[in-house]
Amino acid sequence: MDHLMKKRVKGILIDTVISTAVSVAVEQAVKKKVGNGFFTAVVAPALVLYGLEYAQLRKSGQTIGQKMAGIELQSEAGGELTPKQIVKRMAYRDTASSIVYLKNRQKYNAYSGAKFPHDVYAETVVKEV
């Protein structure tokens, strides 16, 4: 596994732990006000996950996990990410990216962990800081 890939995995794991902790807190706060179990079990955690990621990437180009792992997400053209790039990247990552990667692993392995299908689609790149 590439060095950058290991850092990406570390960042994702840290972000997942943070998102889960925030989701649990939100669930406890909202559970009594919203009687719908589907909302507290499915919708709220997804909103927390995407909301936290979007806010952090928009503010600094890094999530807390990425910062701790020593990586940063940038636009291919250089500079900050646009809101459109962030949304495109998150949506594609959680829909088609895995299938596209599995169909053509060698293409994405050539990037040494800097790009995956969702990065190519959103014109972003992960770099070490």
Salt bridges, closest charged atoms under 4 A:
GLU53 OE2 - ARG89 NH1 3.97
GLU53 OE2 - ARG93 NH1 2.71
GLU76 OE2 - LYS115 NZ 1.89
ASP94 OD1 - ARG93 NE 3.12
ASP119 OD2 - ARG8 NH2 2.88
ASP119 OD1 - ARG89 NE 2.72
ASP119 OD2 - HIS118 NE2 3.99
GLU128 OE1 - HIS3 NE2 3.34
GLU128 OE1 - LYS7 NZ 3.00
